[in-house]
């Protein structure tokens, strides 16, 4: 089995809770002993995962990061889904990240998406941040619970979603509609553009409408994760007001 190193307290614990990955071993730094690592040890034991104590130096080398918090796990790859639409969603709420390359931005988007009731996140398979341990860490483990679909051709995936009744709403600074004046209920996919160039032309053409966040002041741009959080929570608010985030 191909494995990777998941690191950080929240990603490892949420990986165990989600039960979607195969865990080969849990590694804890020899100099760390507290309630959280005890809880991790107990959770690993309940799943039949061996727990090993190693030096902080070896753990740092294994994780490839200084931000491991004394915790790492050898796990199978993140299990992406074969269909972007969840089978049980009557009015699916999807997030599409078009060429978001910063893993911290992607992790923040996924964390907000989980909190805002998003049913799934769609990512390009190439030339973008993917479901890596760094993204899981940036999401505080939220990625471990989220449905992620990797699109070989994002524009074609959006076209297929439209044929299945999903409205495609693209975030664009030049959009004619404010997010507060747009109907974000019903079957919906919100597309967030990449950090540098926003929505790619082929992706933008697949959008049914373009929406924008009203802003004031001399700084007129929000980064991808903040813009995504604003629009996802506006959609969440509208969907609750319309009778719940229907699934």
Protein Blocks (a to p, Z undefined) as FASTA:
>chain_A
ZZdddedjklmmmmmmnomaccfbdcddfkbccfklmmmmmmmmmnopacddddfklmmm
mnopaklnopacddddddddfbfbdfklmbdcddddehiablklmmmmmmmmmmnopabd
cddfbhpacddfklmmmnnommmmpccdddfblmlmmmmmmmnopacddddfkbcbdfkl
cccehjdddddddfklopafklmmmpmbdcddddedjblcdcfklmmmmmmmmmmmmmmm
nnpaaZZ
